Amino acid sequence: MNFTISHRLSPRLSTRSIRRGAVGALFFLQGLSFASWASRIPSIQQTLGLSDTELGGVLLALPAGLMLSLPVAGWLTTKIGSRKVATLAVGFYALTLLSLGFAQSTLQLMTCLFVFGLIGNMANIAINTQAVGVEALYNRPVMASFHGLWSLAGFAGAMVGAFMIGSGIVPYQHFAAVLFFALAALAVASRYILPEDANTNADQPIFAKPDKALLILGIIAFCAMICEGAMFDWSGIYFKKVVLADKAMVGAGYTAFMSTMALGRFIADWFVTRYGLKRTLQLSGILIASGLLTSVALPYMGTAIIGFFLVGFGVSSVVPLVYSAAGKSTVMSPGVALAAVSTIGFLGFLIGPPLIGFVAGATSLRISFVIIAGMGLCVALMAKKVKS
């Protein structure tokens, strides 16, 4: 691999730290935008009068946008560089968030969610390519800490969302405040992110068939993203309709999940260095399944929160570790390798949320969550095929 930027930036630790902080800010801003949307799903569902089954269909629009952008995101990032793509995409992501708050019909909401997903994945591929470059500067795992900042933003977004709901602030006003903050922070951070991408090689094709290693990583990401998507889109609904939480506590499950997801990502780099990639992924799958089954078997406030805590720890390290491994591919550039793994992984986002809605409509939310728990077990089983 050719780490083209390491020779230019690594001699100065201060410069390296500034790059890491700037890239981390982009992760935080994207996470804040997504969490702001997720925190208001119950409010928007109630405003538009959507049933669980109808909401499941509406939520399909977001991962559909993600999937459509995947073939282009890696190519575009490789072609013009992750710096430009990341700066533009993160800004437009926050702008599209505002449009979700103004949606007055199911069609409008689906259209905005489609664009939200499309731009969100552009940002995702670009900022993770930036993170691969920072790892090259440090020559050790740091990817999970970036995703930790994304999750920390999710935790902050959940808290802000709870405050907004409790204060009677409507979604579009909430989202406008997030947009203002995101654009101001982006104006500063974009000046200091990496100017060039790491692991680039002129002999690597922009489009290539993923090798076996990338396919395995993609399958693991697929299972984890089903679980992750379930938590993002359905945790509030689960606490409202199954746990029967008070209005002020509807977001407790999502908050519990996001808090341990953030914490787990900040310790994952240390954990994988000590115990290896395979063991870390196996433990992650077990925690996901255990947490979901706990919340299903004991759907009470305390036990459900504990279950969601466990799911957060389990999900925390899977995607960042998979992305880190994919970014080191020798058959593809980082952006294209990330897009290849994401193409498989984001099918989980495509399938998971609507699957829960359809199964819940036919049976119950509890049965839907049992099915998602099975995906956690699949993570543990597929991890056996990963090299430590």
Secondary structure as GFF3:
##gff-version 3
##sequence-region A 1 388
A	DSSP	alpha_helix	6	9	.	.	.	ID=ss1
A	DSSP	alpha_helix	13	39	.	.	.	ID=ss2
A	DSSP	alpha_helix	41	48	.	.	.	ID=ss3
A	DSSP	alpha_helix	52	59	.	.	.	ID=ss4
A	DSSP	alpha_helix	61	80	.	.	.	ID=ss5
A	DSSP	alpha_helix	82	102	.	.	.	ID=ss6
A	DSSP	alpha_helix	106	138	.	.	.	ID=ss7
A	DSSP	alpha_helix	143	166	.	.	.	ID=ss8
A	DSSP	alpha_helix	171	189	.	.	.	ID=ss9
A	DSSP	alpha_helix	212	241	.	.	.	ID=ss10
A	DSSP	three_ten_helix	247	249	.	.	.	ID=ss11
A	DSSP	alpha_helix	252	275	.	.	.	ID=ss12
A	DSSP	alpha_helix	277	297	.	.	.	ID=ss13
A	DSSP	alpha_helix	301	316	.	.	.	ID=ss14
A	DSSP	alpha_helix	318	327	.	.	.	ID=ss15
A	DSSP	alpha_helix	334	345	.	.	.	ID=ss16
A	DSSP	alpha_helix	347	362	.	.	.	ID=ss17
A	DSSP	alpha_helix	365	382	.	.	.	ID=ss18
A	DSSP	three_ten_helix	383	385	.	.	.	ID=ss19
###
